[in-house]
Amino acid sequence: MHYIIFYLKVEDINCFGVINYTVILSHTETGQEVTRIDTQNTSYTFSDLSAVTNYTVRVTATNAEGKQSSQEITYLTKELGNNLF
């Protein structure tokens, strides 16, 4: 089973385009990092997550000058029968 999380594009920083995103998935309660990726994509699928578990996704956008902006969102995975949503 898996749960899919898409992240939204962080707007351009100080008029310079975003060149990279760092996405970190961690357990909300413990802070333990589950996955870290560096990508230029604006969406990502996290799979094989535990049901009824709080996860935090932190997306950091970096522009060509090295300036950064971050967003953090917490998700609670749920279970309906045999399907996660």
C-alpha positions in Angstrom: 0.0 0.0 0.0 1.1 3.6 -0.5 0.1 7.1 0.0 0.7 9.7 -2.7 1.8 13.3 -1.8 2.2 16.0 -4.3 3.9 19.2 -3.4 3.2 22.6 -4.9 5.8 24.8 -6.6 7.3 27.4 -4.4 7.1 30.7 -6.2 10.2 32.2 -7.7 12.5 33.8 -5.2 13.5 37.5 -5.6 12.7 37.4 -9.4 15.3 34.6 -10.0 13.9 31.3 -11.1 14.0 28.2 -8.8 16.7 25.8 -10.0 16.3 23.0 -7.4 13.9 21.7 -4.8 15.0 19.7 -1.7 12.1 17.6 -0.4 12.3 16.0 3.1 9.7 13.5 4.4 9.9 12.8 8.1 7.8 11.3 10.9 6.1 14.3 12.6 6.2 12.8 16.2 9.9 11.8 16.1 11.4 14.1 13.5 13.1 11.1 12.0 13.8 11.6 8.3 12.3 9.0 6.0 13.3 10.3 2.6 15.3 13.2 1.2 15.4 14.0 -2.5 16.9 16.8 -4.6 14.9 17.4 -7.8 13.8 20.0 -10.3 10.3 18.4 -10.5 7.3 20.1 -8.8 5.6 16.8 -7.7 6.8 13.6 -6.1 5.1 10.4 -5.0 6.0 8.9 -1.6 5.1 5.2 -1.5 5.1 2.5 1.2 4.1 4.8 4.0 2.5 3.5 7.2 -1.3 4.0 7.6 -2.6 6.4 10.3 0.7 8.1 10.7 1.6 11.8 10.7 4.3 12.8 8.2 5.8 16.2 7.6 6.9 17.3 4.2 9.3 20.2 3.9 10.0 21.6 0.5 12.9 24.0 0.1 13.3 25.9 -3.2 16.7 27.3 -4.1 17.4 29.9 -6.8 20.5 30.5 -8.9 21.9 32.9 -6.3 21.5 30.3 -3.6 18.6 32.0 -1.9 16.1 29.7 -0.3 12.4 29.6 0.6 10.7 26.7 2.5 7.2 25.4 3.0 6.2 22.7 5.5 3.0 20.7 5.5 1.9 17.9 7.9 -0.2 15.0 6.5 -2.0 12.2 8.4 -2.2 9.1 6.3 -5.5 7.3 6.7 -6.9 3.9 5.9 -10.2 2.9 4.4 -10.5 -0.9 4.2 -7.5 -2.0 2.3 -6.8 1.3 0.6 -4.8 4.3 1.8 -5.9 7.7 0.7 
